[in-house]
Amino acid sequence: MHRAFAALAVVPLVALGFLAIGPVAAAADQGLPEPVIDSDESELFALNLYHEARSEGRDGMIAVGWVVLNRAADPEYPDSVEGVITEGADSRCKWGWLCDGKSDQPKEADMWALARDVTELMASPDRPADPTRGALWFHRTVREKPSWMADQVQRTATLGSHHFYGRN
């Protein structure tokens, strides 16, 4: 199994609710192509949901899933789910679990099953609405806004223990 598919860095995400801040258009509202999860990308997408949001359950996984899809629809990011998740995996990972040196094999069977269920839901035409309101980035609420974000971004939502951001 490729390293990108084969860590256990948990980033808790969405448990406590949703607070929308500022108007940010979703990809469809901006005339961008609707992002697609190809069948060969499903396992990678599910691994990303598992490692980035398993501690926050279904809602957190949906939020992380939307960040991936929003990036895939954004012209500044790779145009595929695999490209978005593996971007920088050889040098500067965008997703911590890919570069933490730990096994990527899921250890919590119930959360892995949930990640696969959410992946199937996010790949369907009936996927839930984007609770992040078009976010491309997120970070834990206990951290200050990263300096690289500067004034180029605006907070679109606070979900559980994370702030989500889109472009200004």
C-alpha positions as CSV (number, residue, x, y, z in Angstrom):
1,M,0.0,0.0,0.0
2,H,1.3,3.5,-0.9
3,R,2.4,5.6,2.1
4,A,-0.4,8.1,1.3
5,F,-3.0,5.3,1.7
6,A,-1.4,3.3,4.4
7,A,-1.1,7.4,10.8
8,L,-2.9,8.2,13.6
9,A,-2.8,12.0,14.0
10,V,-6.2,12.9,15.2
11,V,-7.6,16.4,14.6
12,P,-10.9,16.6,16.3
13,L,-13.5,18.5,14.4
14,V,-17.2,19.0,14.6
15,A,-19.3,18.0,17.6
16,L,-20.9,21.0,19.2
17,G,-22.7,22.7,16.4
18,F,-22.5,25.3,13.7
19,L,-21.9,29.1,13.8
20,A,-21.9,30.7,10.4
21,I,-19.8,33.8,10.0
22,G,-19.7,35.9,6.8
23,P,-21.0,35.2,3.3
24,V,-19.0,32.7,1.3
25,A,-20.3,31.2,-1.8
26,A,-20.0,27.4,-2.4
27,A,-18.3,26.1,-5.6
28,A,-21.6,25.6,-7.4
29,D,-22.6,29.2,-6.6
30,Q,-19.3,30.4,-8.1
31,G,-19.9,28.4,-11.4
32,L,-17.1,26.0,-10.5
33,P,-17.4,22.3,-11.5
34,E,-19.1,20.1,-9.0
35,P,-16.3,18.0,-7.3
36,V,-16.5,14.2,-7.7
37,I,-15.2,11.4,-5.6
38,D,-14.1,8.7,-8.0
39,S,-14.4,5.1,-6.9
40,D,-10.6,4.7,-6.9
41,E,-10.4,7.7,-4.5
42,S,-12.9,6.4,-2.0
43,E,-10.5,4.6,0.3
44,L,-8.1,7.7,0.5
45,F,-11.1,10.0,1.1
46,A,-12.3,7.7,3.9
47,L,-8.8,7.5,5.4
48,N,-8.7,11.3,5.4
49,L,-12.1,11.6,7.2
50,Y,-11.1,8.9,9.7
51,H,-7.7,10.5,10.6
52,E,-8.8,14.1,10.5
53,A,-12.3,13.9,12.1
54,R,-13.0,10.6,13.8
55,S,-13.2,12.1,17.3
56,E,-16.0,14.4,16.1
57,G,-18.1,11.8,14.4
58,R,-20.3,12.1,11.4
59,D,-20.7,15.9,11.4
60,G,-16.9,16.4,11.7
61,M,-16.3,14.0,8.8
62,I,-18.8,15.7,6.6
63,A,-17.1,19.1,7.3
64,V,-13.6,17.7,6.5
65,G,-15.1,16.0,3.4
66,W,-16.4,19.4,2.2
67,V,-13.0,21.0,2.7
68,V,-11.5,18.4,0.4
69,L,-14.3,18.9,-2.1
70,N,-14.1,22.7,-1.9
71,R,-10.4,22.5,-2.6
72,A,-10.9,20.1,-5.6
73,A,-13.3,22.7,-7.0
74,D,-10.9,25.6,-6.4
75,P,-8.5,26.6,-9.2
76,E,-5.7,27.1,-6.7
77,Y,-5.7,23.4,-5.7
78,P,-5.4,20.1,-7.5
79,D,-8.6,19.2,-9.3
80,S,-9.1,15.7,-7.9
81,V,-9.8,14.3,-4.4
82,E,-6.5,12.3,-4.6
83,G,-4.6,15.4,-5.7
84,V,-6.0,17.5,-2.9
85,I,-5.3,14.9,-0.2
86,T,-1.8,13.9,-1.3
87,E,-0.6,17.4,-2.3
88,G,2.7,18.0,-0.7
89,A,3.0,14.4,0.7
90,D,6.6,14.2,-0.4
91,S,7.6,17.5,1.3
92,R,5.1,19.6,3.1
93,C,1.9,17.7,3.9
94,K,-1.4,19.5,3.9
95,W,-2.9,16.7,6.1
96,G,-0.9,15.7,9.1
97,W,-1.7,12.0,9.1
98,L,0.1,11.5,5.8
99,C,3.5,12.6,7.2
100,D,3.5,11.8,10.9
101,G,5.4,8.5,10.5
102,K,2.6,6.4,12.1
103,S,0.6,3.6,10.5
104,D,-2.3,4.9,8.5
105,Q,-4.3,1.6,9.2
106,P,-7.5,2.5,11.0
107,K,-7.6,1.0,14.5
108,E,-11.1,2.0,15.6
109,A,-13.5,-0.3,13.6
110,D,-16.6,1.7,14.4
111,M,-15.1,5.0,13.3
112,W,-13.6,3.4,10.2
113,A,-17.0,2.1,9.2
114,L,-18.5,5.6,9.8
115,A,-15.8,7.1,7.6
116,R,-16.6,4.7,4.8
117,D,-20.4,5.4,5.2
118,V,-19.7,9.2,5.1
119,T,-17.5,8.7,2.1
120,E,-20.4,6.9,0.3
121,L,-22.8,9.7,1.3
122,M,-20.4,12.5,0.1
123,A,-19.9,10.7,-3.2
124,S,-23.7,10.6,-3.8
125,P,-25.8,13.2,-5.5
126,D,-27.7,13.6,-2.3
127,R,-24.7,14.7,-0.2
128,P,-25.5,17.0,2.7
129,A,-25.2,20.8,2.4
130,D,-21.8,22.2,3.1
131,P,-21.7,23.2,6.8
132,T,-18.4,25.0,6.3
133,R,-19.9,27.4,3.8
134,G,-17.1,26.9,1.2
135,A,-14.2,26.6,3.5
136,L,-10.8,25.7,2.1
137,W,-8.9,25.6,5.5
138,F,-9.5,24.9,9.1
139,H,-7.6,24.8,12.4
140,R,-8.3,24.0,16.0
141,T,-10.1,26.7,18.0
142,V,-7.4,26.6,20.7
143,R,-4.9,27.9,18.2
144,E,-4.5,31.5,17.0
145,K,-5.3,32.0,13.3
146,P,-2.1,30.9,11.5
147,S,0.0,33.8,10.3
148,W,0.1,32.4,6.7
149,M,-3.6,33.1,6.5
150,A,-3.1,36.9,7.1
151,D,-6.0,38.9,5.9
152,Q,-6.5,36.7,2.8
153,V,-9.2,34.6,4.5
154,Q,-12.4,35.0,6.4
155,R,-13.9,32.7,8.9
156,T,-17.0,30.9,7.5
157,A,-17.9,28.7,10.4
158,T,-17.0,27.4,13.8
159,L,-17.9,23.7,14.1
160,G,-17.0,21.9,17.3
161,S,-13.4,22.6,18.1
162,H,-12.4,24.0,14.7
163,H,-12.6,27.3,12.8
164,F,-13.2,27.1,9.1
165,Y,-12.0,29.7,6.6
166,G,-12.6,30.7,3.0
167,R,-11.0,33.3,0.8
168,N,-12.0,37.0,1.2
